[in-house]
Amino acid sequence: MNTRIRRTAGLFAAAAVLPLALTACSSDSKDSGTSDSSSKASAAATPSSDDMGGSTAAASMDQPFGPACSAVPKDGAGSFDGMAKDPVATAASHNPALSTLVSAVQKAGLVDTLNNAENITVFAPTNDAFAKIPKATLDKVLNDKAQLTKILTYHVVGQKLTPKDLENGSFDTLEKSKLTTAGSGESYTVNDSAKVVCGNVRTANANVYIIDTVLMPQS
């Protein structure tokens, strides 16, 4: 009798457990389906590698480029972010590679002119560019304010030029004569002689293209 009672109790216990087990399985199945749906939705919302590549390429076109850009400080007033906050003459003064240019701008009395100008492009020769000029000639130019002003204003165009603009361009300078540009991608020249070594540098009022040769007006 006791054995029969125990068997009956066991059957009742199994019957009670079975619906709970089925409910749990059903719940797991639904959760799994939800998880799969979420995964698919997440995959659909995540940009493909092609989409990301396109965005990266578009973004890189808006960044400084060129071999000399690696020498620009990563932070502080002389960094790209720092220079973007200052007008062009002030921004250049924070870049050690442009110290000769800054000194020339100061000698010519052009600091305020450049800082107060709006939407300009400056082709900025490096110290090495000035070093290509024989010292006696450079000293003579630096001490001739009129000639120095003529040369420096020849490096300034009265509009902001993008890299795309430089591909095949001819532009009026503040010196009143023209300069020409050519190139593509990250390789550009000015007047077929000066190479852009760090381009598309932004300052508060100018786009700057750092070049490896001093430009000379034709007249």
C-alpha positions in Angstrom: 0.0 0.0 0.0 2.8 2.4 0.9 4.5 1.6 -2.3 1.4 2.4 -4.3 1.0 5.7 -2.5 4.6 6.6 -3.2 4.2 5.9 -6.9 1.1 8.0 -7.1 2.8 10.9 -5.4 5.7 10.6 -7.8 3.3 10.8 -10.8 1.6 13.9 -9.4 5.0 15.5 -8.8 6.1 14.8 -12.4 2.8 16.2 -13.7 3.4 19.4 -11.8 6.9 19.8 -13.0 6.2 19.1 -16.7 4.2 22.4 -17.4 6.9 24.4 -15.7 9.6 22.8 -17.9 7.5 23.4 -21.0 7.1 27.1 -20.0 10.8 27.5 -19.4 11.6 26.0 -22.9 9.0 28.3 -24.5 10.6 31.3 -22.7 14.1 30.3 -23.8 12.9 30.0 -27.4 11.3 33.4 -27.4 14.4 34.9 -25.8 16.5 33.3 -28.4 14.3 34.7 -31.2 14.5 38.1 -29.6 18.2 37.8 -29.3 18.5 36.8 -33.0 16.3 39.7 -34.0 18.3 42.1 -31.9 21.5 40.8 -33.5 20.1 41.3 -37.0 18.9 44.8 -36.1 22.3 45.6 -34.6 24.1 44.3 -37.7 21.8 46.3 -40.0 22.5 49.5 -37.9 26.2 49.0 -37.9 27.9 50.6 -41.0 29.7 48.2 -43.3 33.4 48.4 -43.7 32.8 50.1 -47.1 30.6 52.7 -45.5 33.3 53.4 -42.8 36.0 53.5 -45.4 34.1 56.2 -47.4 33.5 58.3 -44.3 37.2 58.0 -43.3 38.3 59.0 -46.8 36.0 62.0 -46.7 37.3 63.0 -43.3 40.9 62.6 -44.2 40.5 65.0 -47.1 39.7 67.7 -44.5 42.9 67.1 -42.5 46.4 68.4 -42.7 48.7 66.3 -45.0 52.3 66.0 -46.0 55.6 64.7 -44.7 56.4 67.9 -42.6 53.1 67.6 -40.7 54.7 65.0 -38.5 57.0 67.7 -37.0 54.0 69.8 -35.8 53.5 69.5 -32.0 50.7 67.2 -30.9 49.3 69.6 -28.4 49.6 73.2 -27.2 49.5 76.5 -29.2 51.7 75.1 -31.9 49.5 72.0 -32.6 47.0 71.9 -35.4 44.2 72.4 -32.9 46.0 75.3 -31.3 46.8 77.1 -34.5 43.2 76.8 -35.6 42.3 79.1 -32.7 44.7 81.9 -33.6 44.9 84.3 -36.6 47.6 83.3 -39.1 50.6 85.4 -38.1 50.1 84.5 -34.4 49.6 80.8 -35.3 52.8 80.8 -37.4 54.8 82.2 -34.4 54.0 79.0 -32.5 55.6 76.8 -35.2 59.4 76.6 -34.8 59.8 75.6 -38.5 58.4 79.0 -39.5 60.5 81.3 -37.3 62.4 82.9 -40.2 59.1 83.7 -41.9 57.7 85.1 -38.7 60.8 87.3 -38.3 60.4 88.5 -41.9 56.7 89.3 -41.4 57.6 91.3 -38.3 60.3 93.2 -40.1 57.9 94.1 -42.9 55.3 95.3 -40.4 52.7 92.8 -41.7 51.6 91.1 -38.5 48.4 93.1 -38.1 47.7 93.0 -41.8 47.8 89.2 -41.9 46.0 88.8 -38.5 43.2 91.1 -39.5 42.6 89.8 -43.0 39.6 87.5 -43.6 39.5 84.2 -45.5 43.0 84.2 -47.0 45.5 81.5 -48.0 49.1 81.7 -47.0 51.9 79.7 -48.7 54.4 79.7 -45.8 58.0 78.9 -46.5 59.9 76.9 -43.9 63.2 77.9 -42.4 64.9 75.5 -44.8 63.3 77.3 -47.7 64.8 80.6 -46.6 68.1 78.8 -46.1 68.2 78.0 -49.8 68.7 81.7 -50.5 72.3 82.8 -50.3 72.9 84.5 -46.9 74.0 87.8 -48.4 70.9 88.0 -50.6 68.6 87.1 -47.8 70.1 89.7 -45.5 69.7 92.3 -48.1 66.1 91.4 -48.7 65.3 91.3 -44.9 66.7 94.9 -44.6 64.7 96.2 -47.6 61.2 96.7 -46.3 59.6 97.5 -49.7 61.2 94.4 -51.3 60.5 92.2 -48.3 56.8 93.3 -48.3 56.6 92.6 -52.0 57.9 89.0 -51.6 55.8 88.2 -48.5 52.5 89.5 -50.0 53.2 87.4 -53.0 52.7 84.4 -50.7 49.2 85.4 -49.8 46.0 84.8 -51.8 42.8 86.7 -50.9 40.6 83.6 -50.6 40.6 80.3 -48.7 41.9 77.6 -51.0 41.1 73.9 -50.5 43.4 71.1 -51.8 40.9 70.6 -54.6 41.4 74.2 -55.6 45.1 73.6 -56.0 44.8 70.9 -58.5 45.1 73.3 -61.5 44.9 76.8 -60.3 45.9 80.4 -61.0 45.3 82.9 -58.3 45.8 86.6 -57.7 48.1 87.4 -54.8 48.1 90.4 -52.4 51.2 91.5 -54.3 48.9 91.9 -57.3 50.5 89.3 -59.5 49.5 85.6 -60.0 50.9 82.3 -58.7 49.9 78.9 -60.1 49.3 75.6 -58.4 49.2 72.0 -59.6 48.9 68.5 -58.3 46.4 66.0 -56.7 45.9 63.9 -53.7 48.6 64.9 -51.2 51.1 66.1 -53.7 51.1 69.8 -54.9 53.5 72.3 -56.3 53.3 76.1 -56.4 54.8 77.9 -59.5 56.2 74.4 -60.6 59.0 74.8 -58.1 57.9 74.9 -54.4 56.5 71.7 -53.0 53.7 71.7 -50.3 55.2 69.8 -47.4 52.4 70.3 -45.0 49.1 71.4 -46.5 45.6 72.3 -45.4 46.6 73.7 -42.0 43.8 75.8 -40.6 44.1 79.0 -38.6 41.3 81.3 -37.4 41.4 83.3 -40.6 43.4 81.4 -43.1 44.3 78.2 -44.8 48.0 77.6 -44.7 50.2 75.5 -47.1 53.7 75.1 -45.8 56.2 75.0 -48.7 59.9 74.1 -49.2 60.9 77.1 -51.4 60.4 80.9 -51.2 58.3 82.2 -54.0 59.6 85.2 -55.9 57.3 87.6 -57.8 57.8 87.7 -61.5 58.4 91.4 -61.6 
